[in-house]
Amino acid sequence: MNTSVLYYWYDHLLLRENGDAENVTDAINRHDFDAFKRIRDKYQPNKNGWVYFPDTASVWNEDTGELIGQIDINEPENFARITFNEYECG
């Protein structure tokens, strides 16, 4: 089975303005869990209750186009499985 792991996160119009959106994207693309954690910890927990970095990523069966589950990206081995990431305002 051909799978992909998609991770969507939020910048709340802040991270793209201060340069951290590029740093997060780079850390995820390089599967640099420690760099991701440093940035994540900078923004969470947020006093406004905003979530920047959800705990889960979606696992898709590329052959059928179906969602087959979620994985906890707080585990380094799952973080390393992310094949695509993207952010939006939130």
C-alpha positions in Angstrom: 0.0 0.0 0.0 1.3 3.4 -1.0 0.7 5.9 1.9 1.4 9.6 2.5 1.3 11.5 5.8 -0.1 15.0 5.7 0.5 17.5 8.5 -1.5 20.8 8.5 -0.6 23.5 11.0 -1.5 27.1 11.7 0.4 30.3 11.8 -2.3 32.7 12.9 -0.7 35.3 10.6 2.2 35.6 13.1 4.7 33.0 12.0 4.7 34.1 8.4 5.5 37.6 9.5 8.3 36.9 11.8 10.0 34.2 9.7 9.2 31.2 11.8 6.8 29.7 9.2 9.8 29.1 7.0 11.7 27.6 9.9 8.9 25.3 10.7 8.4 24.2 7.1 12.2 23.6 6.8 12.3 21.6 10.1 9.4 19.4 9.0 10.8 18.9 5.5 14.2 17.9 6.9 12.5 15.7 9.6 14.4 17.7 12.2 12.3 16.8 15.2 14.4 18.8 17.7 14.2 22.0 15.7 10.5 21.6 15.3 10.1 21.0 19.0 12.0 24.2 19.8 9.7 26.3 17.6 6.6 24.5 18.8 7.5 25.0 22.4 7.9 28.7 21.8 4.2 29.0 20.7 2.4 26.4 22.8 0.6 26.6 25.1 -0.8 29.9 23.9 -2.5 32.2 26.4 -5.3 32.9 23.8 -6.0 29.2 23.4 -4.8 29.1 19.8 -3.4 25.9 18.5 -0.4 26.3 16.2 0.7 22.7 15.9 -1.9 20.0 16.1 -0.7 16.7 17.7 -1.7 14.5 14.8 -1.1 14.1 11.1 -3.4 12.3 8.6 -2.4 9.1 6.9 -3.8 8.6 3.4 -3.9 5.5 1.2 -2.6 6.9 -2.0 -3.9 3.9 -4.0 -7.5 4.5 -2.9 -7.5 8.2 -1.9 -8.9 7.2 1.5 -8.0 8.5 5.0 -6.8 5.4 6.9 -5.8 7.0 10.2 -4.0 9.6 12.3 -0.6 9.5 13.9 0.8 11.4 16.8 3.6 13.6 15.5 5.0 14.1 19.0 6.7 10.8 18.5 10.0 11.3 16.6 9.4 8.2 14.4 6.0 9.4 13.4 7.3 13.0 12.8 9.8 11.4 10.4 6.9 9.9 8.4 5.5 13.3 7.3 5.5 13.5 3.6 3.7 16.8 3.1 3.0 19.9 5.3 1.2 23.1 4.8 0.0 25.9 7.0 -2.9 28.4 7.0 -4.0 31.2 9.1 -6.1 29.1 11.5 
